[in-house]
Amino acid sequence: MKNTVADLAVLGGTPTFPQVLQVGTPSVGERSRLFERLNTALDNRWLTNGALVREFEERIAELAGVRHCVATCSGTMALQLLYQATGLTGEIIMPAMTYVATAHAASMLGLTPVFADIDPETGCLDPQQVETVLTPRTSGIVGVHLWGRPCAADELEKVAKEHGLTLVFDAAHALGCSHQGRRIGGFGSAEMFSFHATKVVNCFEGGAVATDDDALAGELRVLRTFGITTDGRSLGVGTNAKMTEASAAMGLTSLDAFTETMRHNRANHARYCSALRGCSGLTVVDFDEAQDPNWQYVIVKIDEAVTGIHRDLVMRILRAENTGAQRYFSPACHQLEPYRSQRPVPLPHTERLAEQVLALPTGPAVSAVDIDRICSIVRCAVSHGPELADRLGPSPTRPFAIS
Ligand SMILES: *Cc1c(COP(=O)(O)O)cnc(C)c1O
């Protein structure tokens, strides 16, 4: 435990953890089940377009409360197929407080991401801000359920309907969550999930689109498979965005553990909240039980004006202790290339939040004792903010780490 600044590894103390404790240590579930599934695929000599992917799709559709799930090789490809299949053109409006893939998937198709500011309370796209950036070229809106907190989907639906726009969602963080009694997965035309290794359910790499639209699901399946239908007809240009059987085997095994992962993460979140209570200038982002949170992330906001220490310096201090804190999401998308050069826009609420956010380790690999240790570092850093800022100086600007 870190009681005084002299204990901190950044000032010569012993690092708290011998090995790096990551924010998104993969949830692998029961290894024997994974190997059983892989053995079945190998025994059958069936490595793609198979039963494991179909089973994974069925289970995700059920979890998302929709008729269709189309699994893909990554969340980014799921987004790209979704933007394409919904016929988006010109400009699409989205928040900048998201992973850069939300925007890049649009740029890859020649669409222009237009960033609108967030509601500072939720961190999610503000429907009123959407209205301020509409142009005759706008064809759609992308909502992002940041950290698994549902965005204002109903208000966005209203705006989309009023202006004849397509509405889709990046639900990469929101597997298993709900909004006003409705499952995430069923809002707008469709919603995308990511099963990247660091997400709460993983397929090594993987993604999916969830939708209740039969025609859209059909279109996505064709786009995913070279533009060719299951009965061999060619309908146009498509790509190869299929999920492999090995990925589905991992996904199913990780899904088997999902309830237990959430239970563990919920207890972790509660532990962080109580251990950091009363830490002035620091807030732990909370979740609403009524929205079935998956507790995937523990996010703290550090207000330098109160603590006297910038988030980046707290991150540097944590990393010296082998605590792998991450800035989800900082810089925000509009501060990254090519957007910052091509279409500079001021987004005051987004920029303020991007200065403050820090994701701390959670997941099945993180124990209550780990959390107590991490919180002692955070408390020590934040309560000696000005002194540490003075001794350590400004953090070197780091390149944005891709998780
Ligand atoms: C992880 C993530 C993505 C990208 O998903 P991949 O599966 O890594 O391609 C997109 N958007 C958000 C918000 C994410 O967190």
The ligand as an SDF file (V2000), in Angstrom:
LIG
                    3D

 15 15  0  0  0  0  0  0  0  0999 V2000
  -13.5850   -1.6850  -29.4500 C   0  0  0  0  0  0  0  0  0  0  0  0
  -14.3930   -0.6320  -30.0590 C   0  0  0  0  0  0  0  0  0  0  0  0
  -14.5900   -0.5570  -31.4560 C   0  0  0  0  0  0  0  0  0  0  0  0
  -13.8630   -1.4150  -32.4310 C   0  0  0  0  0  0  0  0  0  0  0  0
  -14.1340   -2.7630  -32.3270 O   0  0  0  0  0  0  0  0  0  0  0  0
  -13.0440   -3.8320  -32.8490 P   0  0  0  0  0  0  0  0  0  0  0  0
  -13.7080   -5.1300  -32.5810 O   0  0  0  0  0  0  0  0  0  0  0  0
  -11.7890   -3.6230  -32.0440 O   0  0  0  0  0  0  0  0  0  0  0  0
  -12.8320   -3.5800  -34.2940 O   0  0  0  0  0  0  0  0  0  0  0  0
  -15.4470    0.4110  -31.9270 C   0  0  0  0  0  0  0  0  0  0  0  0
  -16.0540    1.2850  -31.1110 N   0  0  0  0  0  0  0  0  0  0  0  0
  -15.8660    1.2570  -29.7860 C   0  0  0  0  0  0  0  0  0  0  0  0
  -16.5820    2.2450  -28.9330 C   0  0  0  0  0  0  0  0  0  0  0  0
  -15.0020    0.3270  -29.2260 C   0  0  0  0  0  0  0  0  0  0  0  0
  -14.7600    0.3430  -27.9030 O   0  0  0  0  0  0  0  0  0  0  0  0
  1  2  1  0
  2  3  1  0
  2 14  2  0
  3  4  1  0
  3 10  2  0
  4  5  1  0
  5  6  1  0
  6  7  2  0
  6  8  1  0
  6  9  1  0
 10 11  1  0
 11 12  2  0
 12 13  1  0
 12 14  1  0
 14 15  1  0
M  END
$$$$
